[in-house]
Structures are given as C-alpha cells and as structure tokens.
C-alpha cells in the first residue's frame, strides 16, 4: 500500500481531552455516558482498544505526543519540567513542510507555575499566571503553532486567552462560591453557574470553527483542539450538570477489601492523604455516594465535549473538508476514579489510568474497524508524519501505526513500555504491559507489582512474590530492560568517527 494516505497532503484535526479513561465513552462499552458524536466517529473510523500512555501524567505524556520520544529522552520526566524548544516538535515539523498549524485550548508544555528558586528560562513563562497578568498574547510560532488560543489550568483556575476574552465577571461564574446550586460538599464537585455559551469548552470549539472558516484554503492544516475537561474539578454547566442522575450511575470500581495491604506502602499513604504525589488528591474521604456524584458530573463534562466535537465536525462537513481531513480523538491519560481506592493520577500503574481512548477517521481508510493491538503515545508523531508523507526525524522512538489506522488488520505492538519518575516518593517506576501480564519495577523498592491479566484483568492481586510466576517475572524484567535501553535517546547524533 502507498505510504501516502491521500492524493494530496491531508488536513489533520486532533481532538484531545484531559484525564479521560478509555471506558468513559459509549463506543468503549460504557452503558451510562452519552457520546453520540465520538461514537459516530468511531463507527466511521478505527477504534484502538489498547492505546496507552508513555507516562500517566499531563506534561510528560503531552511532550511524548509532541516529540515521539519517551520522557527520559525528551526530558519532561514529570509535571513541572518544560519541554525544551530545542527538541523537534510535531507542529514545527509540519509547519516547515507547508502545513498551517493552530492550537485551541490546552497545551501544557511548560509549567503552570515556577516555584523553584532557579529563575525560569524564557520559554518557561508563557503558561504561567504571572505572565498573563501582564500580557494578553504569547509570541508565535509557539512550539510550531502559528495560531494559538490558550487555556491554562482547570475549572475556576483557567487563565490565558480564554480568561481575557470572557472577562473577570464571567470567569468568576466558574467558582464554587458562585455555583448554580449549593454544593453538596463532595470534594471538587459542583454545578457551574457559567452559561454554556461562555464556557471554555464552547469557546475552544468556537475558535476552531472560526479558524476553519477563515483559514487559507490553499494550505493544509494541523489543528490541535484540546479541551481541559474532564479533568477535576468536576463542575459542568447546565444542562450537562443535570444530565446524569448519580443514583443511576454504574459504579463498580476495580478494588477489593485488603488490597492496599498487598501494594507498596505509598499506595495506602496516598489513599489516606499522608503524602503528596503528582496529581493524586487522596481518596479516603470519598464515599461511594460521593463517587456517584463525581461520575455524574464527569459524564456531564464528557457529554459537553462531545457536543462541541459534534459542532466542529459539522463545520468540517459543511465546508466540504471531510474527504481530505484526518480526524483523531485521544486523551493525555486516564483517571483512577475509585479503582484500587484511589482517584485522579500519579505513580499508580493501573489500566484505568494508563489506557486512553484513541480513534482515527482517515478518509481513504476502512471504517467501523476495531484494532486490538497495543499502541503507545510515542507512536503518534511518526503516524501523523507517515500520513502526511513526511519522513521521520532523528530522535523519534515511536513507530507508525498508519496501516492499523487505515483499518488494515495489522498487528502493531504486542506490549507497551511506560515510565514514571516521581520526585515526591522519591522513586522511579518502569512498567511493561501486554495482554497477559502487567509488571512494574521500582528503582528503590525491593518488591514490585505483577498482575496476571488473564486470570485477574482488574489487577486486584499482586503476584510479585508468587513462586508460580517467578520465571514469568524474570522474563518480563528482561524485556523491561530491553525496552528501557531502547528508550534511551540517541541524540545528539555523532558527527564523525572521532
């Protein structure tokens, strides 16, 4: 099959959500959440069932999505480290090859705050509140994006272009003290009073649509349409805040009594709020009734995003762009949402956090396909370049999955490798996952995690010390070592023999 997808360079439209599990979509089997537009996209394209992060945290995995490199190669090992502009990034590569590049919504490629004593580098300030207190725009191109509408942060903490556009009075309607009804007291959960028409998700879609209408039609485009939701806080506006009844939500977390006794000590300490880790907010004080409200509001946020995606896709069709536009839907990582007695994210290598939705609709591809092979976030860049007919650049560690994205029954990977460096513990996690097993190795701990996914798909019984799996564990550790070495960077390239 030809390496080029279309007769001319295709437009590429990426929809990205933040902190969304794969199983929080109707097309992934969720019986409650209503996502008709995303479900239709899956029915028309290819839905990947085993798409995984390179790191289960916002900044490291987004950096992997932009570079095609693992975190230890691109350097964003955890949140709070900016992606160096010296590294090649997908939007800049596409821009140099004649694409017009535009981003609407969340990027999060540099920290939202600079708290260390070391002065920030110039590139590290553009997504901080301090910068936006004195500016209303950022220099472009920004990581290769020629046009940028930026939202930084989440919920009432969102700033950037969006806050300047709506103004302080409207922005204040995101706050919990301005909630549409008196909050129940569930942590980080309320019904936002802001009108749907002025909500950040709506304006992200508005600006994407306006770009589609006014762009240079002679130039192919790459659009990053990135929604900050359904990341906590859980605070959808009406009517989405009333769309789901908490009492009717299916709540069946992957957990068991006594489970925390069989996991490394930091799991219980995290659950009880005794330690801080990247992204986790405890969990011990969240009751099952609380979780039902959190789920109802999360689903409301997802349904709102689904409607905004529907609006953008309708504009694609109205403008006659469907036949030359690749559409991608994905998320940066998942959320534990009560699994294993935890919520949110961090150094907790379980499926609900690591597995993400991934859908591709390629005009020349076969629609309605499901691909069950494993895909990594580092594979996104080489796949997009492959689709655009552009050769991969030095340093890319991922592999193109274009043929599976076209609907061909091709096996891409049989396992994935995932990293997490957590300075809060402090420790470094290395994880490997296949259909049969999931193993996590810790740099500093004596024991690790080992789950037999064939008999224990919900990962409830850690069998690291099980003699029956000793040989399996040793073989997985050897494979993990190979993967970890393969993830070491080859940059900078050598320039001569000596």
C-alpha positions in Angstrom: 0.0 0.0 0.0 1.2 3.5 -0.8 2.8 5.4 2.0 0.7 8.4 1.2 -2.9 8.3 2.6 -4.4 10.7 0.2 -3.6 12.1 -3.3 -2.7 15.4 -1.6 -1.5 16.2 1.8 -4.4 15.7 4.2 -5.6 18.1 6.7 -5.2 16.8 10.3 -7.7 17.6 13.1 -6.8 16.3 16.6 -9.4 16.4 19.4 -7.7 15.9 22.8 -9.3 15.6 26.2 -7.6 15.7 29.6 -7.7 12.9 32.1 -10.3 10.7 30.4 -10.4 7.0 30.7 -10.9 4.8 27.7 -14.0 3.3 29.2 -15.7 6.7 29.7 -17.2 6.6 26.2 -20.2 4.9 24.8 -18.2 3.3 21.9 -15.9 1.7 24.5 -18.8 0.0 26.2 -19.8 2.5 28.8 -23.5 2.0 29.5 -24.2 5.4 31.0 -22.3 8.2 29.3 -23.8 9.7 26.2 -21.2 10.5 23.5 -23.0 10.2 20.1 -20.6 12.3 18.1 -17.5 10.5 19.3 -19.3 7.2 18.9 -20.1 8.1 15.3 -16.5 9.0 14.7 -15.5 5.5 15.9 -18.2 3.9 13.7 -16.7 5.7 10.7 -13.1 5.1 11.6 -10.8 2.8 13.6 -11.1 2.5 17.4 -8.0 1.2 19.2 -8.7 -0.8 22.3 -5.2 -0.9 23.8 -3.8 2.6 23.4 -1.5 3.5 26.3 0.4 6.5 27.6 4.1 6.8 27.7 3.7 8.4 31.2 0.4 8.7 33.1 0.7 12.5 33.8 -0.2 15.5 31.7 3.1 17.2 30.9 5.3 14.1 30.3 2.7 12.4 28.1 1.8 15.5 26.1 5.6 16.0 25.5 5.7 12.4 24.2 2.7 13.2 21.9 4.6 16.2 20.5 8.0 14.6 20.1 7.6 10.9 19.6 10.0 10.3 22.4 9.8 8.7 25.9 10.0 11.0 28.9 13.6 10.2 29.7 14.5 11.2 26.2 12.6 14.4 25.9 13.4 15.3 29.5 9.9 16.1 30.8 10.0 13.3 33.3 7.2 14.6 35.5 5.0 17.7 35.7 6.9 20.9 36.4 9.6 20.5 33.7 9.2 22.5 30.4 9.6 20.8 27.0 12.8 22.2 25.5 12.2 24.2 22.3 15.5 22.8 21.1 13.8 19.5 20.5 11.9 18.9 17.3 8.2 19.1 17.9 5.4 17.8 15.6 3.7 21.2 14.9 7.0 22.8 13.9 8.0 19.9 11.6 4.6 20.1 9.9 4.9 23.9 9.7 8.2 23.6 7.9 6.6 21.2 5.5 3.9 23.6 4.5 1.2 23.0 7.0 -0.6 25.8 8.7 -0.6 24.9 12.4 -3.2 26.1 15.0 -3.9 25.2 18.6 -7.1 25.9 20.5 -7.3 25.0 24.2 -4.9 23.3 26.5 -1.2 22.7 25.6 0.6 22.4 29.0 4.1 22.0 27.6 5.7 24.2 30.2 4.8 24.5 34.0 1.8 26.5 35.1 3.9 27.9 37.9 7.5 28.4 38.7 8.1 27.6 42.4 11.8 26.8 42.4 14.4 29.3 43.3 16.1 28.9 39.9 14.9 31.7 37.5 12.8 30.3 34.7 14.1 30.1 31.1 12.4 32.5 28.7 10.3 29.7 27.2 9.0 28.5 30.6 6.9 31.6 31.4 4.2 31.6 28.7 1.8 29.3 30.5 2.1 30.9 34.0 -0.5 33.2 35.7 2.3 35.8 36.3 2.9 36.2 32.5 -0.9 36.5 31.8 -1.3 39.2 34.4 0.8 41.5 32.2 0.1 40.1 28.7 -2.8 39.2 26.5 -1.0 37.0 24.0 2.2 34.9 23.5 4.8 35.0 20.8 4.2 32.7 17.9 5.1 30.3 16.5 4.8 28.5 19.8 6.2 25.0 19.6 5.5 25.3 15.9 1.9 26.6 16.3 1.4 29.7 14.1 -2.0 30.5 15.7 -2.8 29.9 19.4 -5.8 30.3 21.6 -4.6 29.2 25.0 -6.4 27.9 28.1 -4.1 27.0 31.0 -5.3 25.3 34.2 -8.7 23.8 35.0 -12.1 24.9 36.1 -12.0 28.2 38.0 -8.2 28.3 37.7 -8.3 28.6 34.0 -6.4 31.5 32.6 -4.8 32.6 29.3 -6.6 33.8 26.2 -9.9 32.5 27.4 -9.9 34.5 30.7 -9.0 37.7 28.8 -11.8 37.1 26.3 -14.7 36.5 28.7 -13.5 38.9 31.4 -13.4 38.7 35.2 -17.2 38.8 35.8 -18.0 35.9 33.5 -14.9 33.9 34.6 -16.0 34.2 38.2 -19.0 32.1 37.4 -16.7 29.1 37.3 -16.0 29.4 41.0 -17.5 27.1 43.6 -18.8 30.0 45.6 -20.9 31.0 42.6 -22.2 27.5 41.9 -25.7 27.2 40.3 -26.9 25.4 43.4 -25.5 24.9 46.9 -22.6 22.4 46.5 -23.2 19.0 48.3 -19.8 19.1 49.9 -18.3 16.4 47.6 -14.7 17.3 47.1 -14.1 19.3 43.9 -17.6 18.8 42.6 -20.3 21.4 41.9 -22.7 22.7 39.2 -21.1 25.6 37.5 -23.2 28.7 37.0 -21.4 29.9 33.9 -23.7 29.9 30.8 -22.9 27.1 28.4 -22.2 29.7 25.6 -19.4 31.3 27.6 -17.8 28.1 28.9 -14.2 27.4 27.9 -15.1 24.2 26.1 -17.6 26.1 23.9 -15.2 28.9 23.1 -12.5 26.4 22.2 -14.9 24.9 19.7 -16.0 28.4 18.6 -12.4 29.5 17.8 -11.7 26.2 16.0 -14.8 26.7 13.8 -13.8 30.3 13.1 -10.4 29.2 12.1 -11.8 26.6 9.7 -14.0 29.3 8.1 -11.2 31.9 7.6 -8.1 29.9 7.0 -6.0 29.9 3.8 -7.7 27.2 1.8 -4.6 26.7 -0.3 -2.7 25.3 2.7 -3.3 22.0 4.6 -3.9 22.5 8.3 -2.9 20.8 11.5 -5.3 21.7 14.3 -4.9 20.8 18.0 -8.3 21.2 19.5 -7.7 20.4 23.2 -10.3 20.5 25.9 -9.2 20.9 29.6 -12.0 18.6 30.8 -13.0 16.1 32.2 -10.0 16.7 34.5 -11.0 17.7 38.1 -12.6 19.8 39.4 -15.9 18.2 38.3 -18.1 21.2 37.5 -20.1 21.1 34.3 -22.6 23.9 33.5 -26.3 23.4 32.8 -27.7 21.4 31.1 -24.9 18.9 31.4 -24.8 19.3 35.2 -28.3 17.8 35.3 -27.9 15.2 32.5 -26.9 12.3 34.7 -28.6 11.0 37.9 -25.9 10.0 40.4 -28.2 7.3 41.8 -28.4 5.6 38.4 -24.7 5.7 37.6 -23.0 2.3 37.2 -20.3 2.4 39.9 -18.2 -0.8 40.0 -14.6 0.2 40.8 -11.8 -2.3 40.4 -10.9 -2.7 44.1 -11.2 -5.3 46.9 -11.0 -5.2 50.7 -7.5 -5.5 52.0 -6.0 -4.7 48.6 -3.8 -1.9 49.9 -2.1 -4.3 52.3 -0.6 -6.1 49.2 0.7 -3.0 47.5 3.8 -0.8 48.2 3.2 1.4 51.3 2.9 4.6 49.3 -0.5 3.4 47.9 -2.1 3.4 51.4 -0.3 6.6 52.4 -1.6 8.3 49.2 -5.1 7.0 49.9 -5.1 8.4 53.4 -3.6 11.7 52.2 -0.4 11.3 54.2 1.9 12.0 51.3 1.7 14.1 48.1 2.3 12.6 44.7 1.9 14.1 41.3 -1.8 14.5 40.5 -3.4 12.5 43.4 -5.7 14.0 45.9 -6.1 11.2 48.4 -9.3 9.2 48.4 -10.0 8.0 51.9 -12.7 10.7 52.5 -14.6 10.0 49.3 -17.6 7.8 49.9 -19.4 5.7 47.2 -22.2 8.2 47.2 -19.6 10.9 46.6 -18.2 8.9 43.7 -21.6 8.7 42.1 -21.8 12.5 42.0 -18.3 12.8 40.7 -19.1 10.3 38.0 -22.4 12.1 37.1 -20.5 15.4 36.8 -17.6 13.8 34.9 -20.0 12.3 32.4 -21.7 15.7 32.0 -18.3 17.2 31.2 -17.7 14.5 28.6 -21.1 15.0 27.0 -20.4 18.7 26.8 -17.1 18.0 25.0 -18.9 15.5 22.7 -21.4 18.2 21.7 -18.5 20.6 20.9 -16.8 18.0 18.8 -20.0 17.5 17.0 -20.2 21.2 16.2 -16.6 21.2 14.8 -17.2 18.0 12.7 -20.4 19.5 11.3 -18.4 22.5 10.2 -15.9 20.2 8.6 -18.7 18.6 6.6 -20.3 22.0 5.7 -17.1 23.3 4.3 -16.6 20.1 2.2 -13.4 19.1 4.1 -14.4 15.6 5.1 -12.8 13.8 2.2 -9.4 15.3 2.8 -9.3 15.6 6.6 -8.0 13.0 9.1 -9.8 13.3 12.4 -8.2 11.9 15.6 -9.7 11.7 19.1 -7.5 10.9 22.1 -6.7 11.8 25.7 -3.5 12.5 27.5 -4.1 9.9 30.3 -6.9 8.3 32.3 -8.2 8.6 35.9 -8.4 6.0 38.7 -11.9 7.2 39.6 -12.1 4.9 42.7 -10.2 2.0 41.3 -7.9 0.5 43.9 -9.2 3.0 46.5 -7.6 5.9 44.6 -8.7 8.9 42.5 -7.0 11.0 39.8 -3.5 10.1 38.7 0.1 9.6 39.7 2.5 6.7 40.2 -0.3 4.1 40.3 0.2 1.9 37.2 -3.3 0.5 36.7 -5.3 0.2 33.5 -7.8 2.9 34.3 -5.0 5.4 34.4 -2.8 4.1 31.7 -5.2 3.2 28.9 -6.8 6.0 26.9 -9.3 6.3 24.0 -7.8 6.5 20.5 -9.9 6.9 17.4 -8.7 7.7 13.8 -11.0 8.5 10.9 -9.0 8.5 7.7 -10.9 9.3 4.5 -9.3 6.6 2.5 -9.4 4.1 5.3 -11.8 1.3 6.2 -14.5 2.5 8.6 -16.0 0.8 11.6 -12.9 -1.2 12.5 -11.6 -2.2 15.9 -7.9 -2.8 16.4 -6.8 -4.7 19.5 -3.0 -4.3 19.1 -1.1 -2.2 21.6 -0.3 1.4 20.7 1.9 3.9 22.7 1.7 7.7 22.9 5.2 7.8 21.3 3.7 6.3 18.2 1.5 9.4 17.5 4.2 11.6 15.9 5.5 9.0 13.4 2.0 8.1 12.4 1.0 11.7 11.7 4.2 12.2 9.7 3.5 9.0 7.8 0.0 10.1 7.0 1.4 13.5 5.7 4.1 11.8 3.6 6.9 13.3 5.7 9.9 11.3 6.7 10.5 10.8 10.5 13.2 13.0 12.0 16.1 11.9 14.2 15.3 11.0 17.7 11.8 9.6 17.2 11.4 6.5 19.2 7.8 5.5 18.3 6.6 3.5 15.3 3.9 4.5 12.8 0.6 2.7 13.2 -0.8 4.2 9.9 -1.8 0.8 8.5 -4.0 -0.1 11.5 -5.4 3.5 11.4 -6.4 2.8 7.8 -8.4 -0.1 9.0 -5.9 -2.8 7.9 -5.9 -5.9 10.2 -2.2 -5.3 11.1 -0.7 -6.1 14.5 1.2 -3.0 15.7 2.8 -3.9 19.1 2.3 -6.8 21.5 3.1 -4.8 24.6 3.9 -1.2 25.7 6.6 0.3 27.9 5.7 3.1 30.3 7.8 5.4 32.6 7.1 7.4 35.7 9.7 9.4 37.6 8.2 10.7 40.9 10.3 13.1 42.9 7.6 13.1 45.6 8.2 9.5 46.6 11.1 9.7 45.5 11.3 6.7 43.1 11.3 5.8 39.5 8.8 3.3 38.0 9.2 1.3 34.9 6.2 -0.6 33.6 5.6 -3.1 30.9 2.1 -4.4 29.8 0.9 -7.0 27.4 -2.4 -8.9 27.0 -1.2 -11.5 29.6 0.8 -9.5 32.2 1.5 -6.1 33.7 4.8 -5.6 35.6 6.1 -2.6 37.5 9.7 -2.3 38.6 10.8 0.3 41.2 14.3 1.7 41.3 14.4 1.8 45.1 11.9 -0.7 46.4 12.6 -4.4 47.0 9.3 -5.6 45.6 7.3 -4.5 42.6 3.9 -5.2 41.0 3.0 -8.2 38.9 -0.6 -8.9 37.7 -1.7 -11.9 35.7 -4.2 -10.2 33.4 -5.6 -13.5 32.1 -7.0 -14.5 35.4 -7.1 -11.1 37.1 -8.0 -8.5 34.5 -9.0 -5.9 37.2 -5.5 -6.1 38.7 -6.6 -7.0 42.2 -4.0 -9.5 43.3 -0.3 -8.5 43.2 1.7 -11.7 42.5 5.2 -10.3 42.5 6.4 -12.8 45.2 4.3 -15.7 43.8 6.7 -18.7 43.2 4.4 -19.9 40.4 5.2 -16.7 38.4 9.0 -16.5 39.2 10.0 -17.4 35.6 7.4 -15.1 34.1 8.6 -12.2 36.3 12.2 -12.8 35.3 11.4 -12.8 31.6 9.3 -9.7 31.9 12.1 -8.0 33.7 14.5 -8.9 30.9 12.0 -7.5 28.4 11.6 -4.4 30.5 15.4 -3.9 30.5 15.4 -4.1 26.7 12.6 -1.6 26.4 14.2 0.8 28.8 17.5 0.7 26.9 15.7 1.2 23.7 14.0 4.3 25.2 17.4 5.9 25.8 18.0 8.8 23.5 20.4 8.6 20.5 20.6 12.4 20.5 22.7 14.3 19.8 23.8 12.3 16.8 27.5 11.7 16.3 29.2 14.0 13.7 32.2 12.0 12.9 34.3 8.9 13.6 36.3 10.6 16.4 
